[in-house]
Structure formats: structure tokens, C-alpha cells
């Protein structure tokens, strides 16, 4: 499964407006998480991402996350980030 990331701001955070408009990364991550059968705690522990970030993102309280955190989730959920060209 591939996730396409098409906009990253200079500060290393995914641009919320772009994610809300395209939905690609947010939807793909949340769908992969749901299909994984993992709990939020298991995802945080296996990925090495902070639990509070994992909880806020996957419960829909936030639609943005640090790129390094997104990469950890993607590796754990067998997703791959690739640039759109």
C-alpha cells in the first residue's frame, strides 16, 4: 500500500489545509490503523511515536502531525511515503 504525500511545510509538519483538501494521507493512515487491529497504545509502542500524538491523530482531534511521527506510523502500518510528481 502506498501513501502519497504532496505537501510538506518547512517546519516539518504536514500542512493541515492540504490534508483536509485531499484527505489522502489522513484517510490512508486512519484506514490502515483500523485494518491493523492494533490499539492506540500498541501502535504508539510499536512505532516509537508518543502516545499523546498517536491518540490525538487517530481519534480525529488533530489532522496534522510531525513528519517524523508520520514516518514511524507508516513503517508500523506497512505504508510507504512517496512524493507526487
C-alpha positions as CSV (number, residue, x, y, z in Angstrom):
1,X,0.0,0.0,0.0
2,X,1.3,3.4,-0.9
3,X,0.5,6.8,0.6
4,X,1.3,9.9,-1.4
5,X,2.5,13.0,0.4
6,X,2.2,16.0,-1.7
7,X,2.8,19.0,0.6
8,X,5.2,19.4,3.5
9,X,5.8,22.8,5.1
10,X,9.3,23.9,6.0
11,X,8.9,23.4,9.7
12,X,8.4,19.6,9.3
13,X,4.7,19.5,9.9
14,X,2.2,18.3,7.4
15,X,0.1,21.2,6.1
16,X,-3.3,20.8,7.6
17,X,-5.2,22.7,4.8
18,X,-3.7,20.4,2.1
19,X,-4.5,17.2,4.1
20,X,-8.1,18.4,4.6
21,X,-8.5,19.2,1.0
22,X,-7.0,15.9,-0.4
23,X,-7.6,13.6,2.6
24,X,-5.1,11.2,1.1
25,X,-2.6,10.8,3.9
26,X,-5.0,11.2,6.8
27,X,-7.6,8.8,5.3
28,X,-5.0,6.3,4.4
29,X,-3.3,6.3,7.8
30,X,-6.6,6.1,9.7
31,X,-7.9,3.3,7.4
32,X,-4.6,1.3,7.8
33,X,-4.8,1.7,11.5
34,X,-8.4,0.5,11.6
35,X,-7.5,-2.5,9.5
36,X,-4.4,-3.3,11.6
37,X,-6.3,-4.4,14.6
38,X,-3.9,-2.6,16.9
39,X,-4.9,-0.5,19.8
40,X,-3.7,3.1,20.0
41,X,-1.3,2.1,22.8
42,X,0.1,-0.8,20.7
43,X,0.6,1.5,17.7
44,X,2.4,4.1,19.8
45,X,4.6,1.4,21.5
46,X,5.5,-0.4,18.2
47,X,6.1,2.7,16.2
48,X,8.0,4.6,19.0
49,X,5.7,7.6,18.5
50,X,4.4,9.5,21.5
51,X,1.1,8.1,22.8
52,X,-0.5,11.6,23.0
53,X,0.3,12.4,19.4
54,X,-1.0,8.9,18.3
55,X,-4.2,9.3,20.3
56,X,-4.9,12.9,19.0
57,X,-4.3,12.0,15.4
58,X,-6.1,8.7,15.2
59,X,-9.1,9.8,17.2
60,X,-9.6,12.8,14.9
61,X,-8.7,15.5,17.4
62,X,-5.8,16.6,15.1
63,X,-5.3,16.2,11.4
64,X,-1.6,17.2,11.5
65,X,1.5,15.5,12.9
66,X,5.3,15.9,12.7
67,X,6.7,14.2,9.6
68,X,9.0,12.0,11.7
69,X,6.0,10.7,13.6
70,X,4.0,10.0,10.4
71,X,7.0,8.1,9.1
72,X,7.0,5.9,12.3
73,X,3.3,5.2,11.9
74,X,3.7,4.4,8.2
75,X,6.5,1.9,8.9
76,X,4.5,0.2,11.6
77,X,1.4,0.1,9.4
78,X,3.3,-1.1,6.3
79,X,2.7,2.1,4.4
80,X,5.3,4.0,2.3
81,X,5.6,7.7,1.8
82,X,6.4,8.8,-1.8
83,X,6.4,12.2,-3.4
84,X,3.8,13.0,-6.0
85,X,5.3,14.1,-9.3
